[in-house]
């Protein structure tokens, strides 16, 4: 029998009804042996996530706002007791709830407070499933600087999992060398699920959420975009970096290196196959050619002009050294014979733009420097582009017909993606036009 690690997001575990759906999914396949839950998410648009309430409790305790703390913590208790009652469980967690309350009041730490959402949800789910419970604090370890200690974690977790045929492991947190609780900064439960899949030697990591896979485009821009059937880790990384948010890129690295595929599925539509994320894929969808489109607003381009720049040895190095001194990372470096442009997030230069420009002028003595803000970047990604002629021409054609001016274009030699720069005001129109050109 194979092994599957399954992770369920907060929207999949927000109340007792969703718990039942999750239990049905897990028990429908005996290979689903290790489960990583998130904390309860929103039950409706106006609801509050349990993790957010725990952060509030930490804040109220720190500011000695006793009345506000008690009222918010009571809501947290009601959420969990409501789930237990709705499931018909004979399970008393009052001792756990009281201990957590006192620990937060005694300044146990912000990360400890936030992590208790996953901890309590995992206790309840383990009880409901009849699975063992493994506290992530005992098997997920961080280094002094706050980065995950993969060697120690994989060794300890692998050893522990071998003792349990089936188990629930909370997502989102682990332990620092000083024995304090530490949470992952982003995509926490997704990362935990990936680590569990690696340590357990899983054949597949299923990531269950509230969408039926990774979408080809942002549904807020494109109405009912297609679901991507299969995507490589490299393609997903390109899309995630440019704003696609179904699965954070950090969550793929543990399983990516081991060649374990990820299947993104929809808890509310378990019959949907979802998206398979794989290490490599020989074929591609010839109907679409591109795999997906993603993008972000909020960029600026700093353009440096200098006659005979191309013949001046070290010019580019001097420019980039200035950005390094300011602690700035760049997105792209489009250039010409006498021009060099640096594209970076506008937020990075706010408040120090004048100092940066003075430093650049002092270092390379350019003929001129200009700063243009309001740029949006769009990534058109697809492993099929390398085998298809005229992809870039079709991208240009779509933007032209939508009356969108392309201010910058960059395509790597691997031909996995094409990056466009457009005015922020044209961002949505450009994404929609490109999607319409390739998806019929």
HELIX and SHEET records of a PDB file:
HELIX    1   1 UNK A   10  UNK A   13  5                                   4    
HELIX    2   2 UNK A   16  UNK A   27  1                                  12    
HELIX    3   3 UNK A   50  UNK A   62  1                                  13    
HELIX    4   4 UNK A   66  UNK A   87  1                                  22    
HELIX    5   5 UNK A   94  UNK A  105  1                                  12    
HELIX    6   6 UNK A  110  UNK A  129  1                                  20    
HELIX    7   7 UNK A  136  UNK A  138  5                                   3    
HELIX    8   8 UNK A  150  UNK A  161  1                                  12    
HELIX    9   9 UNK A  188  UNK A  199  1                                  12    
HELIX   10  10 UNK A  233  UNK A  241  1                                   9    
HELIX   11  11 UNK A  249  UNK A  251  5                                   3    
HELIX   12  12 UNK A  253  UNK A  258  1                                   6    
HELIX   13  13 UNK A  267  UNK A  269  5                                   3    
HELIX   14  14 UNK A  309  UNK A  311  5                                   3    
HELIX   15  15 UNK A  315  UNK A  325  1                                  11    
HELIX   16  16 UNK A  346  UNK A  349  1                                   4    
HELIX   17  17 UNK A  353  UNK A  364  1                                  12    
HELIX   18  18 UNK A  383  UNK A  387  5                                   5    
HELIX   19  19 UNK A  391  UNK A  401  1                                  11    
HELIX   20  20 UNK A  424  UNK A  426  5                                   3    
HELIX   21  21 UNK A  427  UNK A  438  1                                  12    
SHEET    1   A 8 UNK A 132  UNK A 134  0                                        
SHEET    2   A 8 UNK A 167  UNK A 169  1                                        
SHEET    3   A 8 UNK A  32  UNK A  37  1                                        
SHEET    4   A 8 UNK A   4  UNK A   8  1                                        
SHEET    5   A 8 UNK A 204  UNK A 209  1                                        
SHEET    6   A 8 UNK A 261  UNK A 266  1                                        
SHEET    7   A 8 UNK A 275  UNK A 278 -1                                        
SHEET    8   A 8 UNK A 230  UNK A 232  1                                        
SHEET    1   B 2 UNK A 173  UNK A 175  0                                        
SHEET    2   B 2 UNK A 181  UNK A 183 -1                                        
SHEET    1   C 5 UNK A 339  UNK A 345  0                                        
SHEET    2   C 5 UNK A 292  UNK A 305 -1                                        
SHEET    3   C 5 UNK A 368  UNK A 381 -1                                        
SHEET    4   C 5 UNK A 417  UNK A 423 -1                                        
SHEET    5   C 5 UNK A 406  UNK A 411 -1                                        
END                                                                             
